[in-house]
């Protein structure tokens, strides 16, 4: 979706339409090797007097295909590289950018200021607090102390596995919700370099192991939902309600969640 006044050529539109995954129609990496194996399997079923001649013919054709494939790939790469350079120049000239839509696996072209404003609106509307200094170093020290005192959970010789050696503050980007009024963002936060990332992975594994949640009211996907509905008695007066939770993960109550986990671990007689 193009939310700007930028005009793109047909070649540029074609490249953009390939979407975030970029070039979905390329050949599989080992397609030539697989073709050679299939040809050999077919030749092995023929009379022995014909195999040598056919192998030579197949080898010649495979060499031509290999050369042709390299030539086409190079030409296509050069052409797409020029087109991408042209797209980047237009974006820079118009102070625009490309981001991803929240649904549909599509791209959104948007003015950089408009995108930044959507990010700021999300921050302002969710009561976030801006620190006066970067808390990453202090948080890193707290994580190290926590790991050192958690010998029952983390053996001393393995504590290095759960420390990010060069931590940094998480970064945020926004996926544009094209299906919503005013097209707000869905926040996506990259926590991989955060101090507690590796430790949180360990805790997630332990919680699933010792405090597995009952899935009485959950469904895995739309297929399971349809299967459940087929087994549910439905009358002419039945109503189907769909509820939407806004920014669910950033609104989970931490204190209550910790108490629920503690209660579940206690009821499961999990050792301290």
Buried (B, 14 or more C-beta within 10 A) or exposed (E): EBBBEBEBEEBBEEBBEEBEEEEEEEEEEEEBEEBBEEBEEEBEEEEEEEBEEBBEEBEEEBEEBEEEEEEEEEEEEEEBEEBBEBBEEBBEEBEBBBBBBBEEEBBBBBBBEBBEEBBEBBBEEEEEEEEEEEEBEEBBEEBBEBBEEBEEBBEEEEBEEBBBEEBBBBEEBBBBBBEEEEBBBBBEEEBEBBBBBBBBEBEEEEBEEBBEEEEEEEEEEEEEEEEEEEEEEEEEEEEEEEEEEEEEEEEEEEEEEEEEBEEBBEEEEEEE
